[in-house]
Amino acid sequence: MNGGIALAGLIGAEPALTDLRTILFINAGLDVLYMAAGIYLMNRPEATWQGAGLAVLIQGGFLLAFDLLHGLLI
């Protein structure tokens, strides 16, 4: 009985990884938009917006790298 449950769990686990991979790659695309928003803010004349834009760009770059790396490794 336990072996059957374990087997069903192993068989059912693969689609979850595929779904997670898809979500991570979609998220990576959104990260690019996030970084584009940061670049837009960096090009504003006010120093406050420029600093915020740099912060958004750095955070977006980290999120992009994290999502891509995680998506490729699973």
N, C-alpha and C positions, 0 to 999 in steps of 0.2 A: 504494500500500500504506500509506504513512504517513498519507495523507489519510483513509483508511478507519479506521485506528486512532484518529486524532484525532477523527473524527466519532463513533465509538463511545464515546470518552471523554467527549465533550461531552454525548451523549445520556444516558450513565450517570451523569453528575455531578449531575444534578438530584435524583434520589432521595436522594443522600447529604445534600444541603442540607435536604431535607424532614425526613430523619431527625434531623439536627442541630437543626433548629428545634424538633421535637417534644421532643427531649431537653432543650433549653434551657427550654422552657415547663414541662416536668415538674419540672425542677430549680428553677424559680422557685417552684413550689408547695411544694417541699421547703424552700426558703429562708424561706417564710412560717412553716412549722413551726419552723424554726431560730430565727426571731425570737420566736416565741411561747415557746420554751424560755428565751430570754433574758429576756423579760418575767417569766416565772415565777421565774427566779432573782433578778431584781431585787426581787421582792416577798418574798423570804426575809428573816428578821430579822438574819442575820449579815452584817456589812459586806463580808466576803470574797466571799460569794455575790452580793451586790448589785453589786459591782465586776465580777465575772465575768459576771454577767447583762448589764450595760451593754456590756461588750466583745462578747459574743455578739450582742446586738441590733445594734450598730454594724456588725459584720462581716456579719451576715445582711442588713442593709439594703443594704450595698454589693453583696453577691452577688446580691440580688434585682434591683437596678438594672442590674447588669452582664448578668445572664442575660436580663432582659426587653429591654434595649436591643439586645443582640446578636441575640436571637431575632427582633426586629422588623426589624432591618437586613439580615438575610440572606434 
